[in-house]
Amino acid sequence: MLSCLLFLYKYKFNLLPEVCKCLLTLNADNNVTYNFRNVYNFSIPSHRTSLREKCLKVRGPKYWNSIPDDLKSVDSIFVFKYRLRQLIIEKY
């Protein structure tokens, strides 16, 4: 879960190579005209099988959309890692 969320953080803040740009889609990329609450969440692609549900494209956005908004907007990756570990310890 931790590595998956770190990947999505790096994706959101353009810290990954160009090859990874086509993997995921932010809701903000879907030409949203209104400022909705979930505009900076990732869109979850449709899936039928349980195998596809375990894929990074599906599981990653589910994890990302479940964390608090203040954690999503942290500027430093080190602070993000620290606060994410605290959140995981509190939950489990």
C-alpha positions as CSV (number, residue, x, y, z in Angstrom):
1,M,0.0,0.0,0.0
2,L,2.8,2.4,0.9
3,S,4.7,1.9,-2.3
4,C,1.5,2.2,-4.4
5,L,0.7,5.5,-2.8
6,L,4.2,6.8,-3.2
7,F,4.0,5.9,-6.9
8,L,0.7,7.9,-7.2
9,Y,2.2,10.8,-5.3
10,K,5.2,10.9,-7.7
11,Y,2.7,10.6,-10.7
12,K,0.7,13.6,-9.4
13,F,3.7,15.8,-8.9
14,N,5.4,14.7,-12.2
15,L,8.3,13.0,-10.5
16,L,8.2,9.9,-12.8
17,P,9.6,9.4,-16.3
18,E,7.5,10.3,-19.4
19,V,6.7,6.6,-20.0
20,C,4.4,6.6,-16.9
21,K,2.3,9.5,-18.1
22,C,-0.3,7.3,-19.8
23,L,-0.9,4.9,-16.9
24,L,-3.4,6.9,-14.8
25,T,-5.9,9.7,-15.2
26,L,-6.7,12.5,-12.7
27,N,-10.3,13.7,-12.5
28,A,-8.9,17.2,-13.3
29,D,-7.8,15.9,-16.7
30,N,-11.4,15.1,-17.7
31,N,-12.2,18.8,-18.5
32,V,-14.2,19.4,-15.4
33,T,-15.9,22.9,-15.5
34,Y,-16.9,23.0,-11.9
35,N,-14.6,22.9,-8.8
36,F,-15.9,19.6,-7.3
37,R,-14.6,18.1,-4.1
38,N,-13.1,15.1,-5.9
39,V,-11.4,17.0,-8.8
40,Y,-7.9,16.0,-7.7
41,N,-8.6,12.4,-7.1
42,F,-7.7,9.7,-9.6
43,S,-10.4,8.2,-11.8
44,I,-10.9,4.4,-11.3
45,P,-11.2,2.5,-14.5
46,S,-13.9,-0.1,-14.9
47,H,-13.0,-3.7,-14.2
48,R,-14.8,-7.0,-14.2
49,T,-12.4,-9.5,-12.8
50,S,-10.8,-9.8,-9.4
51,L,-7.4,-10.1,-11.1
52,R,-7.8,-6.7,-12.8
53,E,-8.9,-5.2,-9.4
54,K,-5.5,-6.0,-8.0
55,C,-3.8,-4.0,-10.8
56,L,-2.0,-0.7,-10.0
57,K,-4.4,1.1,-12.3
58,V,-7.4,0.1,-10.2
59,R,-6.0,-0.4,-6.7
60,G,-3.8,2.7,-6.7
61,P,-6.6,5.2,-7.3
62,K,-8.8,3.4,-4.7
63,Y,-6.0,3.9,-2.1
64,W,-5.3,7.4,-3.1
65,N,-9.0,8.5,-3.0
66,S,-9.3,7.1,0.5
67,I,-6.5,9.2,2.1
68,P,-7.3,12.6,3.6
69,D,-7.1,15.7,1.3
70,D,-4.5,17.4,3.5
71,L,-2.1,14.5,2.9
72,K,-2.7,14.6,-0.9
73,S,-1.5,18.3,-1.0
74,V,1.8,17.9,0.9
75,D,4.7,19.4,-1.1
76,S,7.5,17.3,0.2
77,I,7.8,13.6,-0.5
78,F,9.6,13.1,2.8
79,V,6.7,14.7,4.7
80,F,4.3,12.6,2.6
81,K,6.0,9.4,3.5
82,Y,6.2,10.3,7.2
83,R,2.5,11.3,7.5
84,L,1.4,8.3,5.4
85,R,3.2,5.9,7.7
86,Q,1.5,7.5,10.7
87,L,-1.9,7.2,9.0
88,I,-1.3,3.5,8.2
89,I,-0.2,2.8,11.8
90,E,-3.3,4.5,13.2
91,K,-5.6,2.6,10.9
92,Y,-4.1,-0.9,11.3
